[in-house]
């Protein structure tokens, strides 16, 4: 409770904790082989959250470069959908 969603304000943290479920173990322990993922062509946006430690900016920048994606930044922590939902929705819906 004190670590997960720690950067959220108390009311939002309580709401999120009530809905939290752990990630499936296999995706964290089993390697995934995606031979053509980085070569695909699509319109992508990478959104980096300035106040979040993970994923680090360098990782997000590599993904942006590899995907030839649009780079965006939000002034929030790791959970933009909880902290800045309107700003995130605008970025997702933008043409």
C-alpha positions as CSV (number, residue, x, y, z in Angstrom):
1,X,0.0,0.0,0.0
2,X,2.8,2.4,0.8
3,X,4.9,1.6,-2.3
4,X,2.3,0.8,-5.0
5,X,0.7,4.0,-6.4
6,X,2.7,5.9,-3.8
7,X,2.9,9.1,-5.9
8,X,-0.9,9.3,-6.2
9,X,-3.1,11.4,-4.0
10,X,-4.8,9.4,-1.3
11,X,-8.3,9.2,-2.8
12,X,-7.0,8.1,-6.2
13,X,-4.6,5.7,-4.5
14,X,-7.5,4.1,-2.6
15,X,-9.6,3.8,-5.7
16,X,-6.7,2.2,-7.7
17,X,-5.8,-0.2,-4.9
18,X,-9.4,-1.5,-4.8
19,X,-9.0,-2.5,-8.5
20,X,-5.4,-3.7,-8.5
21,X,-4.6,-7.2,-9.7
22,X,-1.0,-8.6,-10.1
23,X,0.5,-9.0,-13.5
24,X,0.5,-12.5,-14.9
25,X,3.8,-14.2,-13.9
26,X,4.5,-15.7,-17.4
27,X,5.0,-12.3,-19.1
28,X,7.6,-11.4,-16.5
29,X,9.5,-14.7,-16.6
30,X,9.0,-16.1,-20.1
31,X,10.9,-14.6,-23.0
32,X,8.8,-13.2,-25.8
33,X,10.1,-13.5,-29.4
34,X,8.7,-10.8,-31.7
35,X,10.9,-11.0,-34.8
36,X,9.2,-8.3,-36.8
37,X,7.9,-6.0,-34.0
38,X,10.4,-3.1,-34.5
39,X,10.3,-3.3,-38.3
40,X,6.5,-2.7,-38.5
41,X,5.2,0.6,-39.8
42,X,2.5,2.3,-37.9
43,X,1.7,5.7,-36.4
44,X,2.9,5.4,-32.8
45,X,3.2,7.8,-29.9
46,X,5.5,7.4,-27.0
47,X,4.4,9.2,-23.9
48,X,7.1,9.8,-21.3
49,X,6.0,10.7,-17.8
50,X,8.5,13.2,-16.4
51,X,8.0,12.3,-12.7
52,X,8.3,8.5,-13.1
53,X,11.4,6.6,-12.5
54,X,10.3,3.7,-14.7
55,X,10.5,3.3,-17.6
56,X,13.6,5.5,-17.8
57,X,13.7,8.3,-20.4
58,X,16.5,6.5,-22.3
59,X,14.3,3.4,-22.8
60,X,11.4,5.5,-24.0
61,X,13.7,7.4,-26.3
62,X,15.0,4.2,-27.8
63,X,11.5,3.0,-28.4
64,X,10.6,6.3,-30.0
65,X,13.6,6.1,-32.4
66,X,13.0,2.5,-33.3
67,X,9.3,3.0,-34.0
68,X,9.9,6.4,-35.6
69,X,7.2,7.5,-33.2
70,X,6.0,10.9,-32.0
71,X,7.5,11.9,-28.6
72,X,5.3,13.4,-26.0
73,X,5.8,14.2,-22.3
74,X,3.3,14.5,-19.5
75,X,4.0,16.1,-16.1
76,X,3.0,13.2,-14.0
77,X,4.2,10.0,-12.4
78,X,4.0,6.4,-13.6
79,X,0.2,6.4,-13.8
80,X,-0.9,9.1,-16.3
81,X,-4.3,7.4,-16.7
82,X,-5.0,8.2,-13.0
83,X,-3.1,11.4,-12.7
84,X,-3.7,13.2,-16.0
85,X,-6.6,11.3,-17.7
86,X,-7.7,14.3,-19.8
87,X,-4.2,15.1,-21.1
88,X,-3.6,11.4,-21.8
89,X,-6.9,11.0,-23.7
90,X,-6.1,14.0,-25.8
91,X,-2.7,12.5,-26.8
92,X,-4.2,9.2,-27.6
93,X,-7.1,10.7,-29.7
94,X,-5.0,13.3,-31.5
95,X,-4.6,12.7,-35.3
